[in-house]
Amino acid sequence: MSKRVSDLKPEEDTKLATESRTEKESSLSPEPRPAPCLFCRIVSGEVPASIVFKDDISIAFLDIKPLFPGHSLLIPRTHYQTFADLPPTLVGPLFFNAQRLARVVQEAMQAEGTFVGINNTVSQSVPHFHIHIVPRRKGDGLRGFFWPRRRYQGDEMAIVHESLASRLLL
């Protein structure tokens, strides 16, 4: 049976008022913010990583599930979810670092080349923009872009061309 406010002792009245206010505040407060993404936690040092490079704008570390040893991920220190979210002023310096990292990965892993790739939302396992730098060798088992390719059918290429070119104002 619940007590009426008039039946409460002063200390119980204060407790009830506090509990009631807390319930109201919690129902009015915004949703809890999600925890920072895994890569942001690596940047902050909260989560350990095998860091191979860092500067003022980016950090690179070994992928924990590499395609091949040396497979590294380069990320901006600031959280951007996709390539389209990167500010134009960051694109050049970030890709300069990707180029530098690709050279070093190829040399250090004695690879014949590298694969440099970006997943944008689809197949992006961590929603923080990142560039994969993967050492490659002929006959390493990776084929092309890893997925099936096909030729355009009929006038499909012309339709796709018009759709893209008209949006890019060529």
DATA-V760417 format. One record per run of one state. SS is the DSSP state (helix for helix, strand for strand, loop for the rest). FROM is the first residue (numbers start at 1). TO is the last residue. If there is no record, write none. Layout:
ss=SS from=FROM to=TO
ss=SS from=FROM to=TO
//
This chain:
ss=loop from=1 to=4
ss=helix from=5 to=7
ss=loop from=8 to=9
ss=helix from=10 to=28
ss=loop from=29 to=37
ss=helix from=38 to=44
ss=loop from=45 to=50
ss=strand from=51 to=54
ss=loop from=55 to=57
ss=strand from=58 to=62
ss=loop from=63 to=71
ss=strand from=72 to=76
ss=loop from=77 to=82
ss=helix from=83 to=85
ss=loop from=86 to=87
ss=helix from=88 to=108
ss=loop from=109 to=112
ss=strand from=113 to=117
ss=loop from=118 to=129
ss=strand from=130 to=136
ss=loop from=137 to=155
ss=helix from=156 to=168
ss=loop from=169 to=170
//
